[in-house]
Structures are given as structure tokens and as C-alpha cells.
């Protein structure tokens, strides 16, 4: 019986080699075309990520260029080293504090069709830096119209009570108008999107010693 089992396994291996495949657990053979398809899908995902990432990095660079025009300063954001990228897995704040990491995370959220969360968080960060009372009111109304009100173009997922509180607070806008909603969205990203980002193909590639491609070094 043992000899028959060995012969059967040898026959299966011979057939796998003849058909250009390999044996997997459970006797299932993965063919070369399947491997090629998997490789193409991975390359397509990474290429799409790089396109989105370039867009967010370009926008970030243009924004900083406008802000520092008088000083004549302009900073380019280069691909981080694997060691730098690995730091982002230590804490969500580490990722958000890094310009390249933030752009990469935005690209990831866009690929998952939930980029409104990070856009709302960024809008709130900008809102909290506002000093002019007039600008505070106009910014508050814009954030409400873009992210809070029912059927807003970038409506975020927060409870009805928080929405009502914001609607009342923006009538006399203060820097804390969106604090509760921002904390809620931050928590959603930290507990849901952030772990998925760390497991994504693109982040894993950033953490590898070898670059995705030579062109990626300058993005």
C-alpha cells in the first residue's frame, strides 16, 4: 500500500511538471497562467497606486510651493527608505505626520472609495488653524456642506446626534465645532483603514529593500 501511494504521488508530480505547473496543498496544481495572472494583477494594483500617489504628492507640493513662495522654498517629497516606511506601522500618527505617508494613505483610501474620511480630517486640521472669525464661519459652513449635511457630496459616517450638534454650533463657529466628528472619523480610520493599509501590496513594497521601479525613486 505504501509503495502504491509513492507511485501515485510520483505520477502526480510527473503530470504537474509536464503541464508546466506545481503542486499545492491538497493536491491542487497552480498553473503558470494562473501565476502570470496573479503577477499582472499585482503590477496593475501597484501601478494604480503609484498614479494616485503621484497626484496627491503633486498637490501637496503645489500647496507648499504657494505657501512658501515669498521665502522661495519648495520641498520635493521623495520615496522613503524601507526603514522610514516601517515606522508608519508603529502608530497611526506616525503615518499621518509624514507627507509621503499621508499621500500614500490617501491613495489607499481612494482605491477603497472612502477618501472622504481623510479629506474631512484634513479639512478639520486646517479649520483649527484659522484665526479670522469671518473665515472661521465661512470654512465651517463649507465643511458642513461638503461632509456633514444629508446627501453631502462627501458625506461622512457619523451619528445623527453629532450632525445636529454641528448644525447648531456652526451658527456661531468656534475652533471646536467639528472636534467630536473628527475624533469619530480618526477612530474609524485608525481601527479599520489603517490596518488594511499596512497589509496592502503597496505598503509592503515600500518596506522592501528593493524599489518598485527606478522611476518610483523620484516620486
C-alpha positions as CSV (number, residue, x, y, z in Angstrom):
1,X,0.0,0.0,0.0
2,X,2.9,2.4,0.8
3,X,4.5,1.5,-2.5
4,X,1.3,2.3,-4.3
5,X,1.0,5.6,-2.6
6,X,4.5,6.6,-3.5
7,X,3.9,5.6,-7.1
8,X,0.7,7.7,-7.2
9,X,2.5,10.7,-5.8
10,X,5.3,10.3,-8.4
11,X,2.8,10.1,-11.2
12,X,1.1,13.3,-10.0
13,X,4.4,15.1,-9.8
14,X,5.3,14.0,-13.3
15,X,1.9,15.2,-14.7
16,X,2.4,18.6,-12.9
17,X,5.9,19.0,-14.5
18,X,4.6,18.1,-17.9
19,X,1.8,20.6,-17.7
20,X,4.1,23.4,-16.6
21,X,2.5,23.7,-13.1
22,X,3.3,23.0,-9.5
23,X,1.6,21.0,-6.7
24,X,-0.1,22.9,-3.9
25,X,-1.6,21.7,-0.6
26,X,-4.5,19.4,-1.1
27,X,-3.1,18.2,-4.4
28,X,-4.3,21.3,-6.3
29,X,-2.0,22.4,-9.1
30,X,-1.4,26.1,-9.8
31,X,-0.7,26.6,-13.5
32,X,1.8,29.0,-14.9
33,X,-1.0,31.1,-16.5
34,X,-2.6,31.5,-13.0
35,X,0.8,32.6,-11.6
36,X,1.2,35.1,-14.5
37,X,-2.3,36.4,-13.9
38,X,-1.6,36.9,-10.2
39,X,1.6,38.8,-11.1
40,X,-0.2,41.0,-13.6
41,X,-2.9,41.8,-11.1
42,X,-0.3,42.8,-8.5
43,X,1.5,45.0,-11.0
44,X,-1.7,46.7,-12.0
45,X,-2.6,47.4,-8.4
46,X,0.8,48.9,-7.7
47,X,0.7,50.9,-10.9
48,X,-2.8,52.3,-10.0
49,X,-1.5,53.2,-6.5
50,X,1.5,55.0,-7.9
51,X,-0.7,57.1,-10.2
52,X,-2.9,58.1,-7.2
53,X,0.1,58.7,-5.0
54,X,1.8,61.0,-7.7
55,X,-1.5,63.0,-7.8
56,X,-1.6,63.6,-4.0
57,X,2.2,64.3,-3.8
58,X,1.9,66.8,-6.7
59,X,-1.0,68.6,-5.0
60,X,0.9,68.7,-1.7
61,X,4.0,70.1,-3.4
62,X,1.9,72.8,-5.2
63,X,0.2,73.7,-2.0
64,X,3.5,74.1,-0.1
65,X,5.0,76.0,-3.1
66,X,2.2,78.6,-2.9
67,X,2.6,78.9,0.9
68,X,6.4,79.4,0.8
69,X,6.6,81.4,-2.4
70,X,7.8,84.5,-0.6
71,X,10.6,82.6,1.1
72,X,11.5,81.0,-2.2
73,X,11.4,77.5,-0.7
74,X,10.0,74.4,-2.3
75,X,10.2,70.9,-0.9
76,X,10.0,67.7,-3.0
77,X,8.8,64.5,-1.3
78,X,10.9,61.5,-2.2
79,X,10.2,57.8,-1.7
80,X,11.1,56.9,1.9
81,X,13.6,54.3,2.8
82,X,12.2,50.9,3.9
83,X,13.2,51.8,7.5
84,X,11.2,55.1,7.3
85,X,8.2,53.3,5.8
86,X,8.3,50.7,8.5
87,X,8.0,53.4,11.2
88,X,4.4,54.1,9.9
89,X,3.3,50.7,11.3
90,X,4.2,51.8,14.8
91,X,1.4,54.3,15.2
92,X,-1.3,55.9,13.0
93,X,0.0,59.3,14.0
94,X,3.5,58.4,12.5
95,X,1.8,57.8,9.2
96,X,-0.2,61.0,9.2
97,X,2.7,63.1,10.2
98,X,4.8,62.0,7.2
99,X,4.0,63.9,3.9
100,X,4.7,60.8,1.8
101,X,2.9,58.5,4.2
102,X,-0.2,60.8,4.2
103,X,-0.2,60.9,0.4
104,X,0.1,57.1,0.3
105,X,-2.7,56.6,2.8
106,X,-4.9,59.0,0.8
107,X,-4.2,57.0,-2.4
108,X,-5.2,53.8,-0.5
109,X,-8.5,55.3,0.8
110,X,-9.2,56.5,-2.7
111,X,-8.7,53.0,-4.0
112,X,-11.3,51.8,-1.4
113,X,-13.7,54.6,-2.3
114,X,-13.7,56.1,1.2
115,X,-11.3,59.1,0.8
116,X,-13.9,61.4,2.3
117,X,-12.7,60.4,5.8
118,X,-9.1,61.6,5.4
119,X,-10.3,64.7,3.4
120,X,-12.6,65.6,6.3
121,X,-9.9,65.1,8.8
122,X,-7.5,67.3,6.9
123,X,-10.2,70.0,6.5
124,X,-10.7,69.9,10.3
125,X,-6.9,70.3,10.8
126,X,-6.9,73.3,8.5
127,X,-10.0,74.7,10.2
128,X,-8.4,74.6,13.7
129,X,-5.6,76.8,12.4
130,X,-8.0,79.6,11.3
131,X,-7.6,82.9,13.1
132,X,-10.0,85.2,11.4
133,X,-13.6,85.0,12.8
134,X,-15.0,85.7,9.3
135,X,-13.0,82.9,7.7
136,X,-13.9,80.6,10.6
137,X,-17.6,80.9,9.8
138,X,-17.2,80.5,6.1
139,X,-14.9,77.5,6.5
140,X,-17.3,75.9,9.0
141,X,-20.2,76.2,6.6
142,X,-18.2,74.8,3.7
143,X,-17.1,71.8,5.8
144,X,-20.7,71.3,6.8
145,X,-22.0,71.5,3.2
146,X,-19.2,69.2,1.9
147,X,-19.1,66.5,4.6
148,X,-21.9,66.7,7.2
149,X,-25.3,67.6,5.9
150,X,-27.6,64.8,4.5
151,X,-26.5,63.7,1.0
152,X,-23.4,66.0,1.1
153,X,-21.1,65.2,-1.8
154,X,-18.5,63.7,0.6
155,X,-20.8,62.7,3.4
156,X,-19.0,61.0,6.3
157,X,-20.4,58.3,8.5
158,X,-21.3,59.9,11.9
159,X,-24.4,59.6,14.1
160,X,-27.4,61.9,13.8
161,X,-26.9,63.5,17.2
162,X,-23.4,64.7,16.3
163,X,-24.7,66.1,13.0
164,X,-27.3,68.1,14.8
165,X,-24.8,69.4,17.3
166,X,-22.6,70.6,14.4
167,X,-25.5,72.2,12.6
168,X,-26.2,74.3,15.8
169,X,-22.6,75.1,16.5
170,X,-21.7,76.5,13.1
171,X,-24.1,79.3,13.6
172,X,-21.5,80.8,15.9
173,X,-18.5,78.9,14.8
174,X,-15.6,78.1,17.2
175,X,-12.5,76.1,16.7
176,X,-14.1,73.1,18.4
177,X,-17.1,72.9,16.1
178,X,-16.0,69.6,14.5
179,X,-14.0,68.1,17.3
180,X,-16.4,65.2,18.1
181,X,-16.8,64.3,14.4
182,X,-13.1,64.5,13.8
183,X,-12.4,62.1,16.7
184,X,-15.0,59.7,15.4
185,X,-13.5,59.7,11.8
186,X,-10.0,59.4,13.2
187,X,-11.1,56.3,15.2
188,X,-12.7,54.8,12.1
189,X,-9.6,55.2,10.1
190,X,-7.2,54.0,12.8
191,X,-9.2,50.9,13.5
192,X,-10.3,49.9,10.0
193,X,-8.5,51.6,7.1
194,X,-5.1,51.8,8.8
195,X,-4.6,48.1,9.4
196,X,-5.7,47.3,5.8
197,X,-3.2,49.9,4.5
198,X,-0.4,48.2,6.4
199,X,-1.3,44.9,4.8
200,X,-1.6,46.4,1.3
201,X,0.6,45.4,-1.6
202,X,1.9,49.0,-2.0
203,X,2.9,49.4,1.6
204,X,4.6,46.0,1.6
205,X,6.6,47.1,-1.4
206,X,7.6,50.3,0.3
207,X,9.0,48.3,3.2
208,X,11.1,46.1,0.9
209,X,14.8,46.8,0.3
210,X,14.3,46.7,-3.5
211,X,12.3,49.6,-5.0
212,X,9.1,49.1,-7.0
213,X,10.9,50.5,-10.1
214,X,13.6,53.0,-10.8
215,X,11.1,55.6,-11.7
216,X,9.5,55.3,-8.3
217,X,12.6,56.7,-6.6
218,X,11.7,60.2,-7.6
219,X,8.0,60.0,-6.6
